[in-house]
Amino acid sequence: MRHLSVDIETFSSVGIKKAGLYKYVQSPDFQILLFAYSLDESPVQIIDLMQGEKIPQEIINLIFSTDTIKHAYNAPFEWYCLSKYFNLSDENRINWLQQWQCTMLHGLYCGYTAGLAATAIALGLPEDKRKMSIGSALIRTFCIPCKPTKNNGNRTRTLPQHEPEKWNLFKDYCKQDVVTEMEIEKKLSNFLVPEQEQKLWRLDQQINSYGVAVDRKLIEGALYCNEIIENELTQEATNISGLENPNSIQQLSKWLKKETGEEITDLRKDTVKELINTVDDKAKRMLEIRQELSKTSIKKYTAMNEAVCIDGRIRGLLQFYGANRTGRWAGRLVQVQNLPRNYLETLSLARQLVKNKKIGALKIIYESIPDTLSQLIRTAFIPSEGNIFVDADFSAIEARVIAWLADEQWRLDVFKSHGKIYEASASQMFGIPIEKIKKGNPEYALRQKGKVAELALGYQGGSGALIAMGALNMGLAEEELPEIVNRWRSTNKRIVSLWYAVESTVLEVMHTGRPMGIKNLIFARECDIQNEQDFLTITLPSGRKLFYVKPFLQNNEWGKETLCYKGMNQTTKKWETIYAYGGKIVENITQAIARDCLAENIRKLSSAGYKIVFHVHDEVIIDCPKEYADLDQVCQIMGQPIPWAPGLPLKADGFKAEFFKKD
């Protein structure tokens, strides 16, 4: 096999960050400016397409040769842009995808972060192998429209002849990206992405490029209704307070302090919710308006409106390996992973009223229009014309996986039978027959304790984890939380043992350098001295590995020896040292196996002919002709045993609908 590493620079009047790759490329003025390439690690060549140069025919032949692997950092960009450049049909574009590999995926698989520049720094590449820092400024100059001014001759775009020195620098920048991409690939060359993951990545690109339809009339109506209501609420707030800008946190905080005599520390969602019940009428109404105006739903509608392509579909909703510790997908553009829930029983009526902009009727029927719009955001995703959605998701997948890993038999028995884990957990914790924990009985109050314990305590969490999961908001008292922790742990001794077994295994492997296997997992220290790579790896039952970069042991704040590694801090968003412990590693493993279960079923469902348009956590959304919308078959496929996870009890439930919703 030959290897062709490529990087391109492009122009489009569509903003890629908000609209996404597909709408960006589908813009009529989309253009490839520069094409840089290296064949089999030879010196990088640059083709200046803006200056009349053409890609050599021999390189074009290699671009489409099945004997040549095409490499790029964030390869979907190059693949889709070049598909447009070469005018490939949909079928040929998907077939061509089989020849591509993504170096960003390679880095993410090995535990590194996303982004060419950030990955180069994390890998410790020398300065001459890193991405040029001037790139962002050059992209702003040549890749997006410019504002017409008297000084630039009222032009709307900067061409090479306008800034020849910068253009030459831009060509160097494009070439350097190929150098950096190849160096990353070289550094990780002894830790390859498994072929099953490469195939899944290609399937993910197919799903992303097909996209999902959205109800543009609903989006238009929601934006209209929101503008009217927002203006009305803002005017009401101005009338009450006399503030010039009642949306200003600073102005509103000062007004509330004057009105109530209380110091207002912040106006976050939770703070406002608590304050509302402690203040008088005027202040209460101002806080209620604040709540209404802070609904995030309108941002989702705006995001949809900006990302929808000309054919009414949004593409590129999911990022493959977006969570690089576990390999889970991450949301993009509209962030489908955190859409508001819906509770309305009259979703169809509410949708129709919003689409027809019937604000008066909405006010009469629904208490809060912003809340109604928030609940309708899911329903903006619709099937293709004449089709229906089949929506199916795994039931309590993480709870099932950790029970299987730990061999916690009573939990496995629950999942193989009735599946009521919250009731069963409460029954085990408090010694109450599960038959009594049902609505109408006083024992039903224990279900809440079982639920919060299940959600918070599986990964070595304590009282703090219960509070973070909302235990106090559920009516539990802080003083009873330690007892809940103790009861849960005493009834899940094998899971507790799993935390400590994983932790001791990690420490043993780090001390001895010898691989160890427990619970269908293999822990190992893997190094490539020549390329300065050092990992702690965990091989999952599926054969996929989890990577912990540059691991070392260090005493934590309690003086206990613990695993440390380099990773992206999700709070600071910086590449830094991260401390791990048994429960946290078990969480990584559990979520990774749950992800592999989803991946396995995405493959199965696709092979069975089902068109998956997107998926959320452990839920798949299928766009299907009504006559083939067989929910039972979909759930049956998802509930089948997985060969690499014998004994793992899987179950899927779902529904059919004419729009996306939370059933």
C-alpha positions as CSV (number, residue, x, y, z in Angstrom):
1,M,0.0,0.0,0.0
2,R,1.1,3.5,-0.8
3,H,0.3,6.4,1.6
4,L,-0.8,9.9,0.5
5,S,-1.0,12.6,3.2
6,V,-3.0,15.6,2.2
7,D,-4.1,19.0,3.5
8,I,-6.3,21.6,1.8
9,E,-7.2,25.2,2.4
10,T,-10.7,26.4,1.2
11,F,-13.0,29.3,0.9
12,S,-16.7,29.6,1.6
13,S,-19.1,32.4,2.6
14,V,-20.8,29.9,5.0
15,G,-19.3,29.9,8.5
16,I,-18.1,26.4,9.2
17,K,-18.2,26.6,13.0
18,K,-22.0,27.3,13.1
19,A,-23.2,25.7,9.9
20,G,-20.9,22.7,9.8
21,L,-18.8,21.0,7.1
22,Y,-21.6,19.9,4.8
23,K,-23.4,23.3,4.5
24,Y,-20.0,25.0,4.2
25,V,-19.0,22.8,1.2
26,Q,-22.5,22.9,-0.4
27,S,-22.3,26.7,-0.6
28,P,-22.2,27.8,-4.3
29,D,-19.0,29.9,-3.7
30,F,-17.1,27.0,-2.1
31,Q,-13.6,26.7,-3.5
32,I,-10.4,24.7,-2.8
33,L,-7.5,27.2,-2.7
34,L,-4.5,25.1,-2.0
35,F,-3.7,21.4,-2.1
36,A,-0.7,20.1,-0.3
37,Y,0.5,16.5,-0.3
38,S,3.2,14.1,0.5
39,L,3.5,10.6,-1.1
40,D,5.1,8.0,1.1
41,E,6.7,10.6,3.4
42,S,8.5,12.4,0.5
43,P,8.9,16.2,0.8
44,V,5.6,18.0,0.8
45,Q,4.4,19.6,-2.5
46,I,1.9,22.4,-2.8
47,I,-0.5,23.0,-5.7
48,D,-1.7,26.6,-5.9
49,L,-5.2,26.1,-7.5
50,M,-5.9,29.9,-7.2
51,Q,-2.9,30.7,-9.4
52,G,-3.9,28.3,-12.2
53,E,-1.8,25.2,-11.1
54,K,-3.5,21.8,-11.4
55,I,-3.2,18.6,-9.4
56,P,-0.9,16.3,-11.4
57,Q,-2.7,13.5,-13.1
58,E,-0.4,10.9,-11.4
59,I,-1.5,12.2,-8.0
60,I,-5.2,12.2,-9.1
61,N,-4.7,8.6,-10.1
62,L,-3.3,7.8,-6.6
63,I,-6.1,9.8,-5.0
64,F,-8.6,7.3,-6.4
65,S,-6.4,4.2,-6.3
66,T,-7.6,1.5,-3.9
67,D,-3.9,0.7,-3.4
68,T,-3.2,4.1,-1.8
69,I,-4.4,5.0,1.7
70,K,-5.3,8.7,2.0
71,H,-4.4,10.3,5.3
72,A,-5.5,13.7,6.7
73,Y,-6.0,15.3,10.1
74,N,-9.8,15.4,10.5
75,A,-10.1,13.5,7.3
76,P,-13.9,14.0,6.8
77,F,-13.1,17.6,5.8
78,E,-10.6,16.6,3.0
79,W,-12.8,13.7,1.9
80,Y,-16.0,15.8,1.6
81,C,-14.3,18.9,0.1
82,L,-12.5,16.8,-2.5
83,S,-15.7,14.9,-3.3
84,K,-17.2,18.2,-4.2
85,Y,-14.1,19.2,-6.2
86,F,-14.1,16.0,-8.2
87,N,-17.9,16.1,-8.5
88,L,-18.4,12.6,-7.1
89,S,-21.8,11.1,-6.9
90,D,-23.2,10.1,-3.5
91,E,-22.5,6.4,-4.2
92,N,-18.9,7.1,-5.4
93,R,-18.2,9.4,-2.5
94,I,-19.2,6.8,0.0
95,N,-17.2,4.1,-1.8
96,W,-14.2,6.4,-1.9
97,L,-14.4,6.8,1.9
98,Q,-13.1,3.2,2.3
99,Q,-9.7,4.5,1.2
100,W,-9.4,7.2,3.9
101,Q,-7.9,7.2,7.4
102,C,-8.1,10.0,9.9
103,T,-5.0,11.0,11.9
104,M,-7.2,12.9,14.4
105,L,-9.0,9.6,15.1
106,H,-5.6,8.0,15.6
107,G,-4.7,10.6,18.2
108,L,-8.0,10.4,20.0
109,Y,-7.9,6.6,20.1
110,C,-4.5,6.7,21.7
111,G,-5.7,9.1,24.4
112,Y,-4.6,12.4,23.0
113,T,-6.7,15.5,22.5
114,A,-8.4,16.8,19.3
115,G,-6.9,19.6,17.2
116,L,-3.7,19.5,15.1
117,A,-1.8,22.1,17.1
118,A,-2.9,20.8,20.5
119,T,-2.0,17.2,19.6
120,A,1.4,18.3,18.3
121,I,2.1,20.0,21.6
122,A,0.8,17.1,23.7
123,L,3.0,14.7,21.8
124,G,6.0,17.0,22.4
125,L,6.8,17.5,18.7
126,P,9.7,19.9,18.0
127,E,8.9,23.4,16.8
128,D,9.7,22.6,13.2
129,K,7.2,19.8,13.2
130,R,4.3,21.8,14.7
131,K,1.5,23.7,13.2
132,M,2.3,27.3,12.4
133,S,0.7,29.7,14.9
134,I,0.0,32.3,12.3
135,G,-2.6,30.0,10.6
136,S,-5.7,31.5,12.2
137,A,-4.9,35.0,10.9
138,L,-4.2,33.7,7.4
139,I,-7.4,31.7,7.4
140,R,-9.3,34.9,8.4
141,T,-7.6,36.7,5.5
142,F,-8.1,34.2,2.6
143,C,-10.8,31.7,3.6
144,I,-13.8,33.8,4.6
145,P,-15.4,37.0,3.1
146,C,-14.0,40.3,4.2
147,K,-15.9,43.5,5.0
148,P,-15.7,46.0,2.1
149,T,-14.0,49.2,3.1
150,K,-12.5,52.2,1.3
151,N,-9.0,51.0,2.1
152,N,-9.5,47.6,0.5
153,G,-11.3,48.9,-2.6
154,N,-14.7,47.7,-1.3
155,R,-13.8,44.1,-2.1
156,T,-15.6,41.3,-0.3
157,R,-12.9,38.8,-0.6
158,T,-9.1,38.8,-0.3
159,L,-7.3,37.0,-3.2
160,P,-3.6,36.1,-3.6
161,Q,-2.8,39.2,-5.7
162,H,-4.2,41.4,-2.9
163,E,-1.7,40.1,-0.3
164,P,1.1,38.2,-2.2
165,E,3.4,38.0,0.8
166,K,0.7,36.6,3.1
167,W,-0.3,34.2,0.3
168,N,3.2,32.7,0.1
169,L,3.1,32.4,3.9
170,F,-0.3,30.7,3.6
171,K,1.2,28.1,1.2
172,D,3.9,27.4,3.7
173,Y,1.3,27.0,6.4
174,C,-0.6,24.5,4.3
175,K,2.5,22.5,3.7
176,Q,3.4,22.5,7.4
177,D,0.1,21.0,8.3
178,V,1.0,17.9,6.2
179,V,4.4,17.7,8.0
180,T,2.6,17.8,11.4
181,E,0.0,15.3,10.4
182,M,2.7,12.9,9.2
183,E,4.7,13.3,12.3
184,I,1.7,12.5,14.5
185,E,1.0,9.4,12.4
186,K,4.7,8.4,12.8
187,K,4.7,8.9,16.5
188,L,1.7,6.7,16.9
189,S,2.6,4.1,14.3
190,N,3.0,1.2,16.7
191,F,-0.4,1.8,18.2
192,L,-2.8,1.3,15.4
193,V,-6.5,2.0,15.3
194,P,-8.2,-1.5,15.0
195,E,-9.8,-2.2,11.7
196,Q,-13.2,-2.6,13.4
197,E,-12.9,1.0,14.6
198,Q,-11.8,2.2,11.1
199,K,-14.9,0.6,9.6
200,L,-17.1,2.1,12.3
201,W,-15.6,5.5,11.6
202,R,-16.5,5.1,7.9
203,L,-20.0,4.1,8.8
204,D,-20.2,7.2,11.1
205,Q,-19.3,9.4,8.2
206,Q,-22.1,7.9,6.1
207,I,-24.6,8.6,8.9
208,N,-23.3,12.1,9.3
209,S,-23.3,12.9,5.6
210,Y,-26.8,11.5,5.1
211,G,-28.1,13.7,7.9
212,V,-31.6,14.1,9.4
213,A,-34.5,16.2,8.2
214,V,-35.8,19.1,10.3
215,D,-39.1,20.9,10.3
216,R,-38.2,24.3,9.0
217,K,-41.7,25.7,9.5
218,L,-41.5,24.7,13.2
219,I,-38.1,26.4,13.5
220,E,-39.3,29.5,11.8
221,G,-42.4,29.6,14.0
222,A,-40.4,29.0,17.2
223,L,-38.0,31.9,16.4
224,Y,-40.9,34.2,15.6
225,C,-42.8,33.3,18.8
226,N,-39.7,33.6,20.9
227,E,-39.0,37.1,19.6
228,I,-42.5,38.3,20.4
229,I,-42.5,36.8,23.9
230,E,-39.0,38.0,24.6
231,N,-39.9,41.6,23.7
232,E,-43.1,41.4,25.8
233,L,-41.2,40.0,28.9
234,T,-38.4,42.5,28.5
235,Q,-40.9,45.4,28.3
236,E,-42.7,44.1,31.4
237,A,-39.4,43.8,33.3
238,T,-38.5,47.4,32.3
239,N,-41.9,48.6,33.5
240,I,-41.5,46.8,36.9
241,S,-37.9,47.8,37.6
242,G,-37.2,50.9,35.5
243,L,-34.0,49.3,34.4
244,E,-32.5,50.3,31.1
245,N,-31.5,46.7,30.4
246,P,-33.3,44.2,32.7
247,N,-31.4,41.4,31.0
248,S,-28.1,42.7,32.5
249,I,-27.0,40.6,35.4
250,Q,-25.2,43.6,37.0
251,Q,-28.2,45.9,36.7
252,L,-30.7,43.3,37.9
253,S,-28.5,42.2,40.8
254,K,-28.3,45.8,42.1
255,W,-32.1,46.3,41.7
256,L,-32.8,43.0,43.6
257,K,-30.5,44.1,46.4
258,K,-32.2,47.4,46.7
259,E,-35.7,45.8,46.5
260,T,-35.0,42.9,48.9
261,G,-32.2,44.2,51.1
262,E,-30.3,40.9,50.4
263,E,-26.9,40.5,48.7
264,I,-27.4,38.7,45.4
265,T,-24.2,36.7,44.7
266,D,-25.2,35.4,41.3
267,L,-28.2,34.8,39.0
268,R,-27.5,31.3,37.9
269,K,-30.5,29.0,37.2
270,D,-30.4,27.2,40.6
271,T,-29.9,30.5,42.5
272,V,-32.9,32.1,40.8
273,K,-35.0,29.0,41.5
274,E,-34.2,29.2,45.2
275,L,-34.7,33.0,45.4
276,I,-38.2,33.0,43.8
277,N,-39.9,31.6,46.9
278,T,-38.2,33.9,49.3
279,V,-39.0,37.4,47.9
280,D,-42.0,39.7,47.5
281,D,-44.2,40.2,44.4
282,K,-42.2,42.6,42.3
283,A,-38.9,40.9,42.9
284,K,-40.5,37.5,42.4
285,R,-42.0,38.5,39.1
286,M,-38.6,39.9,37.9
287,L,-37.0,36.5,38.8
288,E,-39.8,34.6,37.0
289,I,-39.1,36.8,33.9
290,R,-35.4,36.1,34.3
291,Q,-36.2,32.3,34.3
292,E,-38.3,32.6,31.2
293,L,-35.7,34.7,29.3
294,S,-32.9,32.3,30.2
295,K,-34.5,29.3,28.5
296,T,-31.8,27.8,26.2
297,S,-34.2,26.4,23.7
298,I,-34.0,29.3,21.3
299,K,-30.3,28.8,21.0
300,K,-31.0,25.3,19.7
301,Y,-33.5,26.6,17.1
302,T,-31.0,29.2,16.0
303,A,-28.3,26.5,15.7
304,M,-30.6,24.4,13.6
305,N,-31.5,27.3,11.4
306,E,-27.8,28.0,10.8
307,A,-26.9,24.4,10.1
308,V,-29.8,23.2,7.9
309,C,-28.7,22.5,4.3
310,I,-30.7,23.5,1.3
311,D,-32.5,20.2,1.2
312,G,-33.8,20.6,4.7
313,R,-31.4,18.2,6.4
314,I,-28.8,18.8,9.1
315,R,-25.6,16.9,8.7
316,G,-22.6,16.3,10.9
317,L,-24.4,16.1,14.3
318,L,-22.0,13.7,15.9
319,Q,-18.3,13.6,16.4
320,F,-16.8,10.1,16.3
321,Y,-14.6,9.4,19.4
322,G,-15.6,12.8,20.8
323,A,-14.9,11.5,24.3
324,N,-11.4,10.1,23.8
325,R,-11.2,8.3,27.1
326,T,-14.1,6.0,26.4
327,G,-14.6,6.5,22.6
328,R,-18.1,7.7,23.0
329,W,-19.6,10.1,20.5
330,A,-19.9,13.8,21.2
331,G,-22.6,16.2,19.9
332,R,-21.9,19.0,17.3
333,L,-23.8,22.0,16.0
334,V,-27.1,21.4,17.7
335,Q,-25.7,19.3,20.5
336,V,-28.3,16.5,20.4
337,Q,-26.7,14.9,23.5
338,N,-28.2,17.5,25.8
339,L,-31.6,18.4,24.3
340,P,-34.3,19.5,26.8
341,R,-36.8,16.8,27.8
342,N,-40.5,17.0,26.8
343,Y,-43.4,16.4,29.2
344,L,-46.3,17.8,27.3
345,E,-49.0,15.4,26.4
346,T,-50.2,17.6,23.6
347,L,-46.9,17.8,21.6
348,S,-48.7,17.6,18.2
349,L,-51.1,20.5,19.1
350,A,-48.2,22.6,20.4
351,R,-46.2,22.0,17.3
352,Q,-49.1,23.0,15.0
353,L,-49.7,26.2,17.0
354,V,-46.1,27.2,16.9
355,K,-45.8,26.4,13.1
356,N,-48.8,28.6,12.5
357,K,-47.5,31.3,14.9
358,K,-50.7,31.3,17.0
359,I,-49.2,33.1,20.0
360,G,-52.7,33.9,21.5
361,A,-53.7,30.2,21.5
362,L,-50.3,29.2,23.0
363,K,-50.8,31.7,25.8
364,I,-54.3,30.3,26.6
365,I,-53.4,26.6,26.5
366,Y,-49.8,26.6,27.9
367,E,-48.6,28.4,31.0
368,S,-45.2,29.3,29.6
369,I,-44.4,29.8,25.9
370,P,-40.6,29.7,26.4
371,D,-41.0,26.4,28.3
372,T,-43.3,25.1,25.5
373,L,-40.7,26.0,22.9
374,S,-38.0,24.3,25.0
375,Q,-40.0,21.1,25.1
376,L,-40.6,21.2,21.3
377,I,-37.0,21.4,20.3
378,R,-36.6,17.6,20.0
379,T,-39.7,17.5,17.7
380,A,-37.9,19.7,15.1
381,F,-36.1,16.6,14.0
382,I,-38.4,14.7,11.6
383,P,-38.3,11.7,9.3
384,S,-37.9,12.0,5.6
385,E,-41.1,12.5,3.6
386,G,-43.3,9.4,3.8
387,N,-41.2,7.9,6.5
388,I,-41.5,7.4,10.3
389,F,-38.9,7.4,13.1
390,V,-38.2,4.1,14.9
391,D,-36.5,5.1,18.2
392,A,-34.9,2.4,20.4
393,D,-32.5,2.6,23.3
394,F,-30.8,0.3,25.7
395,S,-32.5,0.0,29.1
396,A,-30.1,0.9,32.0
397,I,-27.0,-0.1,29.9
398,E,-24.3,1.1,32.3
399,A,-26.0,-0.6,35.3
400,R,-26.2,-3.8,33.3
401,V,-22.5,-3.6,32.2
402,I,-21.1,-2.9,35.7
403,A,-23.2,-5.8,37.1
404,W,-21.8,-8.0,34.4
405,L,-18.2,-6.9,34.9
406,A,-18.5,-7.4,38.7
407,D,-20.6,-10.5,38.4
408,E,-23.1,-9.0,40.9
409,Q,-25.6,-11.9,40.6
410,W,-28.7,-10.4,42.2
411,R,-28.4,-7.4,39.8
412,L,-28.0,-9.7,36.8
413,D,-31.1,-11.7,37.9
414,V,-33.0,-8.4,38.0
415,F,-32.0,-7.5,34.5
416,K,-32.8,-11.0,33.2
417,S,-36.3,-10.7,34.7
418,H,-38.4,-7.6,35.4
419,G,-35.5,-5.0,35.1
420,K,-36.8,-2.7,37.8
421,I,-33.3,-1.9,39.2
422,Y,-34.4,1.2,41.3
423,E,-37.0,-0.9,43.1
424,A,-34.7,-3.9,43.4
425,S,-31.9,-1.7,44.8
426,A,-34.2,-0.2,47.4
427,S,-35.4,-3.7,48.3
428,Q,-31.9,-4.9,48.8
429,M,-30.8,-1.8,50.7
430,F,-33.7,-1.7,53.2
431,G,-34.7,-5.4,53.4
432,I,-38.2,-4.7,52.0
433,P,-39.9,-7.1,49.6
434,I,-39.9,-5.6,46.1
435,E,-43.6,-6.2,45.8
436,K,-44.3,-3.6,48.4
437,I,-42.3,-0.9,46.6
438,K,-45.1,0.3,44.3
439,K,-47.3,3.3,43.9
440,G,-49.8,3.7,46.6
441,N,-47.7,2.0,49.3
442,P,-45.7,4.0,51.9
443,E,-42.7,1.8,50.9
444,Y,-42.7,3.4,47.5
445,A,-40.8,6.4,49.0
446,L,-37.8,4.1,49.2
447,R,-37.7,3.9,45.4
448,Q,-36.3,7.5,45.3
449,K,-33.4,6.4,47.5
450,G,-32.8,3.4,45.4
451,K,-32.8,5.6,42.2
452,V,-30.4,8.3,43.5
453,A,-28.1,5.6,44.9
454,E,-28.1,3.8,41.5
455,L,-27.3,7.0,39.6
456,A,-24.6,8.2,41.9
457,L,-22.8,5.4,43.7
458,G,-21.7,2.9,41.0
459,Y,-18.3,4.5,40.6
460,Q,-17.1,4.9,44.2
461,G,-19.0,8.1,44.9
462,G,-20.1,9.1,48.4
463,S,-22.4,11.6,49.9
464,G,-21.0,14.3,47.6
465,A,-21.9,12.3,44.6
466,L,-25.5,11.9,45.9
467,I,-25.8,15.7,46.4
468,A,-24.4,16.3,42.9
469,M,-27.0,13.9,41.5
470,G,-29.7,16.0,43.1
471,A,-30.4,13.9,46.3
472,L,-31.3,17.0,48.3
473,N,-33.7,18.3,45.6
474,M,-35.4,14.9,45.8
475,G,-36.3,15.5,49.4
476,L,-33.5,13.5,51.0
477,A,-31.9,15.0,54.1
478,E,-28.1,15.5,54.1
479,E,-27.7,13.6,57.3
480,E,-29.2,10.4,55.9
481,L,-26.9,10.3,52.9
482,P,-24.0,8.4,54.5
483,E,-26.4,5.6,55.5
484,I,-27.6,5.4,51.9
485,V,-24.0,5.1,50.7
486,N,-23.2,2.4,53.3
487,R,-26.4,0.4,52.5
488,W,-25.8,0.5,48.7
489,R,-22.2,-0.6,49.1
490,S,-23.1,-3.4,51.5
491,T,-25.6,-4.8,49.0
492,N,-23.2,-4.4,46.0
493,K,-20.1,-6.0,47.5
494,R,-18.8,-7.4,44.2
495,I,-19.0,-3.9,42.6
496,V,-17.1,-2.5,45.5
497,S,-14.5,-5.3,45.1
498,L,-14.3,-4.4,41.4
499,W,-13.2,-0.9,42.2
500,Y,-10.3,-2.1,44.4
501,A,-9.4,-5.0,42.2
502,V,-9.0,-2.6,39.2
503,E,-7.0,-0.1,41.3
504,S,-4.6,-2.8,42.7
505,T,-4.2,-4.3,39.2
506,V,-3.2,-0.9,37.8
507,L,-0.7,-0.3,40.6
508,E,0.7,-3.8,40.1
509,V,1.2,-3.3,36.4
510,M,2.8,0.1,36.9
511,H,5.2,-1.4,39.5
512,T,6.2,-4.5,37.6
513,G,5.6,-3.7,34.0
514,R,3.9,-7.1,33.5
515,P,0.5,-7.3,32.0
516,M,-2.4,-8.6,34.1
517,G,-5.9,-9.8,33.3
518,I,-9.0,-9.6,35.4
519,K,-12.7,-9.6,34.7
520,N,-12.3,-10.0,30.9
521,L,-9.9,-7.1,30.8
522,I,-6.2,-7.0,30.1
523,F,-4.1,-4.2,31.8
524,A,-0.6,-3.5,30.3
525,R,2.2,-1.0,30.1
526,E,2.9,-0.4,26.4
527,C,5.9,1.7,25.3
528,D,7.6,2.8,22.1
529,I,10.9,4.2,23.2
530,Q,12.0,5.4,19.8
531,N,8.9,7.5,19.4
532,E,8.7,8.5,23.0
533,Q,5.3,6.9,23.6
534,D,4.3,5.4,27.0
535,F,0.8,4.2,27.8
536,L,-1.1,2.2,30.4
537,T,-3.6,0.3,28.3
538,I,-6.8,-1.6,29.1
539,T,-7.9,-4.0,26.5
540,L,-11.7,-4.3,26.6
541,P,-13.7,-7.4,25.8
542,S,-14.4,-6.1,22.3
543,G,-10.7,-5.9,21.6
544,R,-10.6,-2.2,21.6
545,K,-8.1,-0.5,24.0
546,L,-8.3,2.4,26.4
547,F,-5.1,4.5,26.6
548,Y,-3.7,6.5,29.5
549,V,-0.9,8.7,28.2
550,K,2.4,9.0,30.0
551,P,1.3,7.2,33.2
552,F,3.1,7.5,36.5
553,L,2.4,6.8,40.2
554,Q,2.2,9.6,42.8
555,N,0.7,10.0,46.3
556,N,-2.6,11.8,46.3
557,E,-3.8,14.4,48.9
558,W,-4.5,11.5,51.4
559,G,-1.0,10.1,51.0
560,K,-2.2,7.1,49.0
561,E,-0.4,5.9,45.9
562,T,-2.5,6.5,42.8
563,L,-2.3,6.5,39.0
564,C,-1.6,9.8,37.2
565,Y,-1.6,10.4,33.5
566,K,-1.7,13.2,31.0
567,G,-5.1,14.2,29.6
568,M,-7.5,16.9,28.8
569,N,-9.0,18.4,32.0
570,Q,-12.7,18.8,31.2
571,T,-13.0,21.8,33.6
572,T,-9.9,23.9,32.6
573,K,-9.8,22.5,29.0
574,K,-6.0,22.2,29.3
575,W,-3.7,19.2,28.7
576,E,-2.4,18.4,32.2
577,T,-1.9,15.7,34.9
578,I,-5.1,13.8,35.9
579,Y,-5.4,11.7,39.0
580,A,-7.3,8.4,38.8
581,Y,-8.7,5.9,41.3
582,G,-10.4,2.6,41.1
583,G,-14.0,3.8,40.8
584,K,-13.0,6.4,38.1
585,I,-11.2,3.7,36.0
586,V,-14.2,1.4,36.4
587,E,-16.4,4.2,35.1
588,N,-14.2,4.6,32.1
589,I,-14.3,0.9,31.4
590,T,-18.1,0.6,32.0
591,Q,-18.9,3.5,29.7
592,A,-16.5,2.2,27.1
593,I,-18.1,-1.2,27.1
594,A,-21.6,0.4,26.9
595,R,-20.3,2.4,23.9
596,D,-19.0,-0.8,22.3
597,C,-22.5,-2.3,22.7
598,L,-24.0,0.7,20.9
599,A,-21.4,0.5,18.2
600,E,-22.0,-3.3,17.7
601,N,-25.7,-2.6,17.2
602,I,-25.2,0.4,14.9
603,R,-23.3,-2.1,12.7
604,K,-26.0,-4.7,13.1
605,L,-28.9,-2.4,12.4
606,S,-27.1,-0.9,9.4
607,S,-26.4,-4.3,8.0
608,A,-30.1,-5.2,8.4
609,G,-30.9,-2.2,6.1
610,Y,-32.0,0.3,8.7
611,K,-31.1,3.9,8.0
612,I,-29.8,5.4,11.3
613,V,-29.9,9.2,11.1
614,F,-28.3,10.0,14.5
615,H,-28.0,8.5,17.9
616,V,-28.0,9.9,21.5
617,H,-26.1,8.2,24.3
618,D,-27.5,4.7,24.1
619,E,-30.5,5.5,21.8
620,V,-30.7,5.1,18.0
621,I,-33.0,7.0,15.7
622,I,-33.9,5.2,12.5
623,D,-35.6,6.9,9.5
624,C,-37.7,4.2,8.0
625,P,-40.6,3.8,5.5
626,K,-43.8,3.1,7.4
627,E,-44.3,-0.3,5.9
628,Y,-40.8,-1.4,7.2
629,A,-41.0,0.3,10.6
630,D,-40.7,-2.9,12.7
631,L,-40.0,-1.7,16.3
632,D,-40.1,-5.3,17.6
633,Q,-37.4,-6.4,15.2
634,V,-35.2,-3.4,16.0
635,C,-35.5,-4.1,19.8
636,Q,-34.9,-7.8,19.1
637,I,-31.7,-7.0,17.2
638,M,-30.4,-4.7,20.0
639,G,-31.3,-7.3,22.7
640,Q,-29.3,-10.1,21.0
641,P,-26.3,-11.5,23.0
642,I,-22.9,-10.0,21.9
643,P,-20.3,-12.7,21.2
644,W,-17.5,-10.9,23.1
645,A,-19.8,-10.3,26.1
646,P,-21.3,-13.6,27.0
647,G,-23.9,-13.4,29.8
648,L,-24.4,-9.6,29.5
649,P,-28.2,-9.2,29.6
650,L,-29.2,-6.5,27.1
651,K,-32.7,-5.1,26.5
652,A,-34.0,-2.3,24.3
653,D,-37.3,-0.5,24.4
654,G,-38.6,2.1,22.0
655,F,-41.4,3.7,20.0
656,K,-42.5,4.9,16.6
657,A,-43.2,8.5,16.0
658,E,-43.7,11.2,13.3
659,F,-41.1,13.4,15.1
660,F,-38.3,13.0,17.6
661,K,-39.3,13.1,21.3
662,K,-38.5,11.7,24.7
663,D,-41.1,9.0,25.1
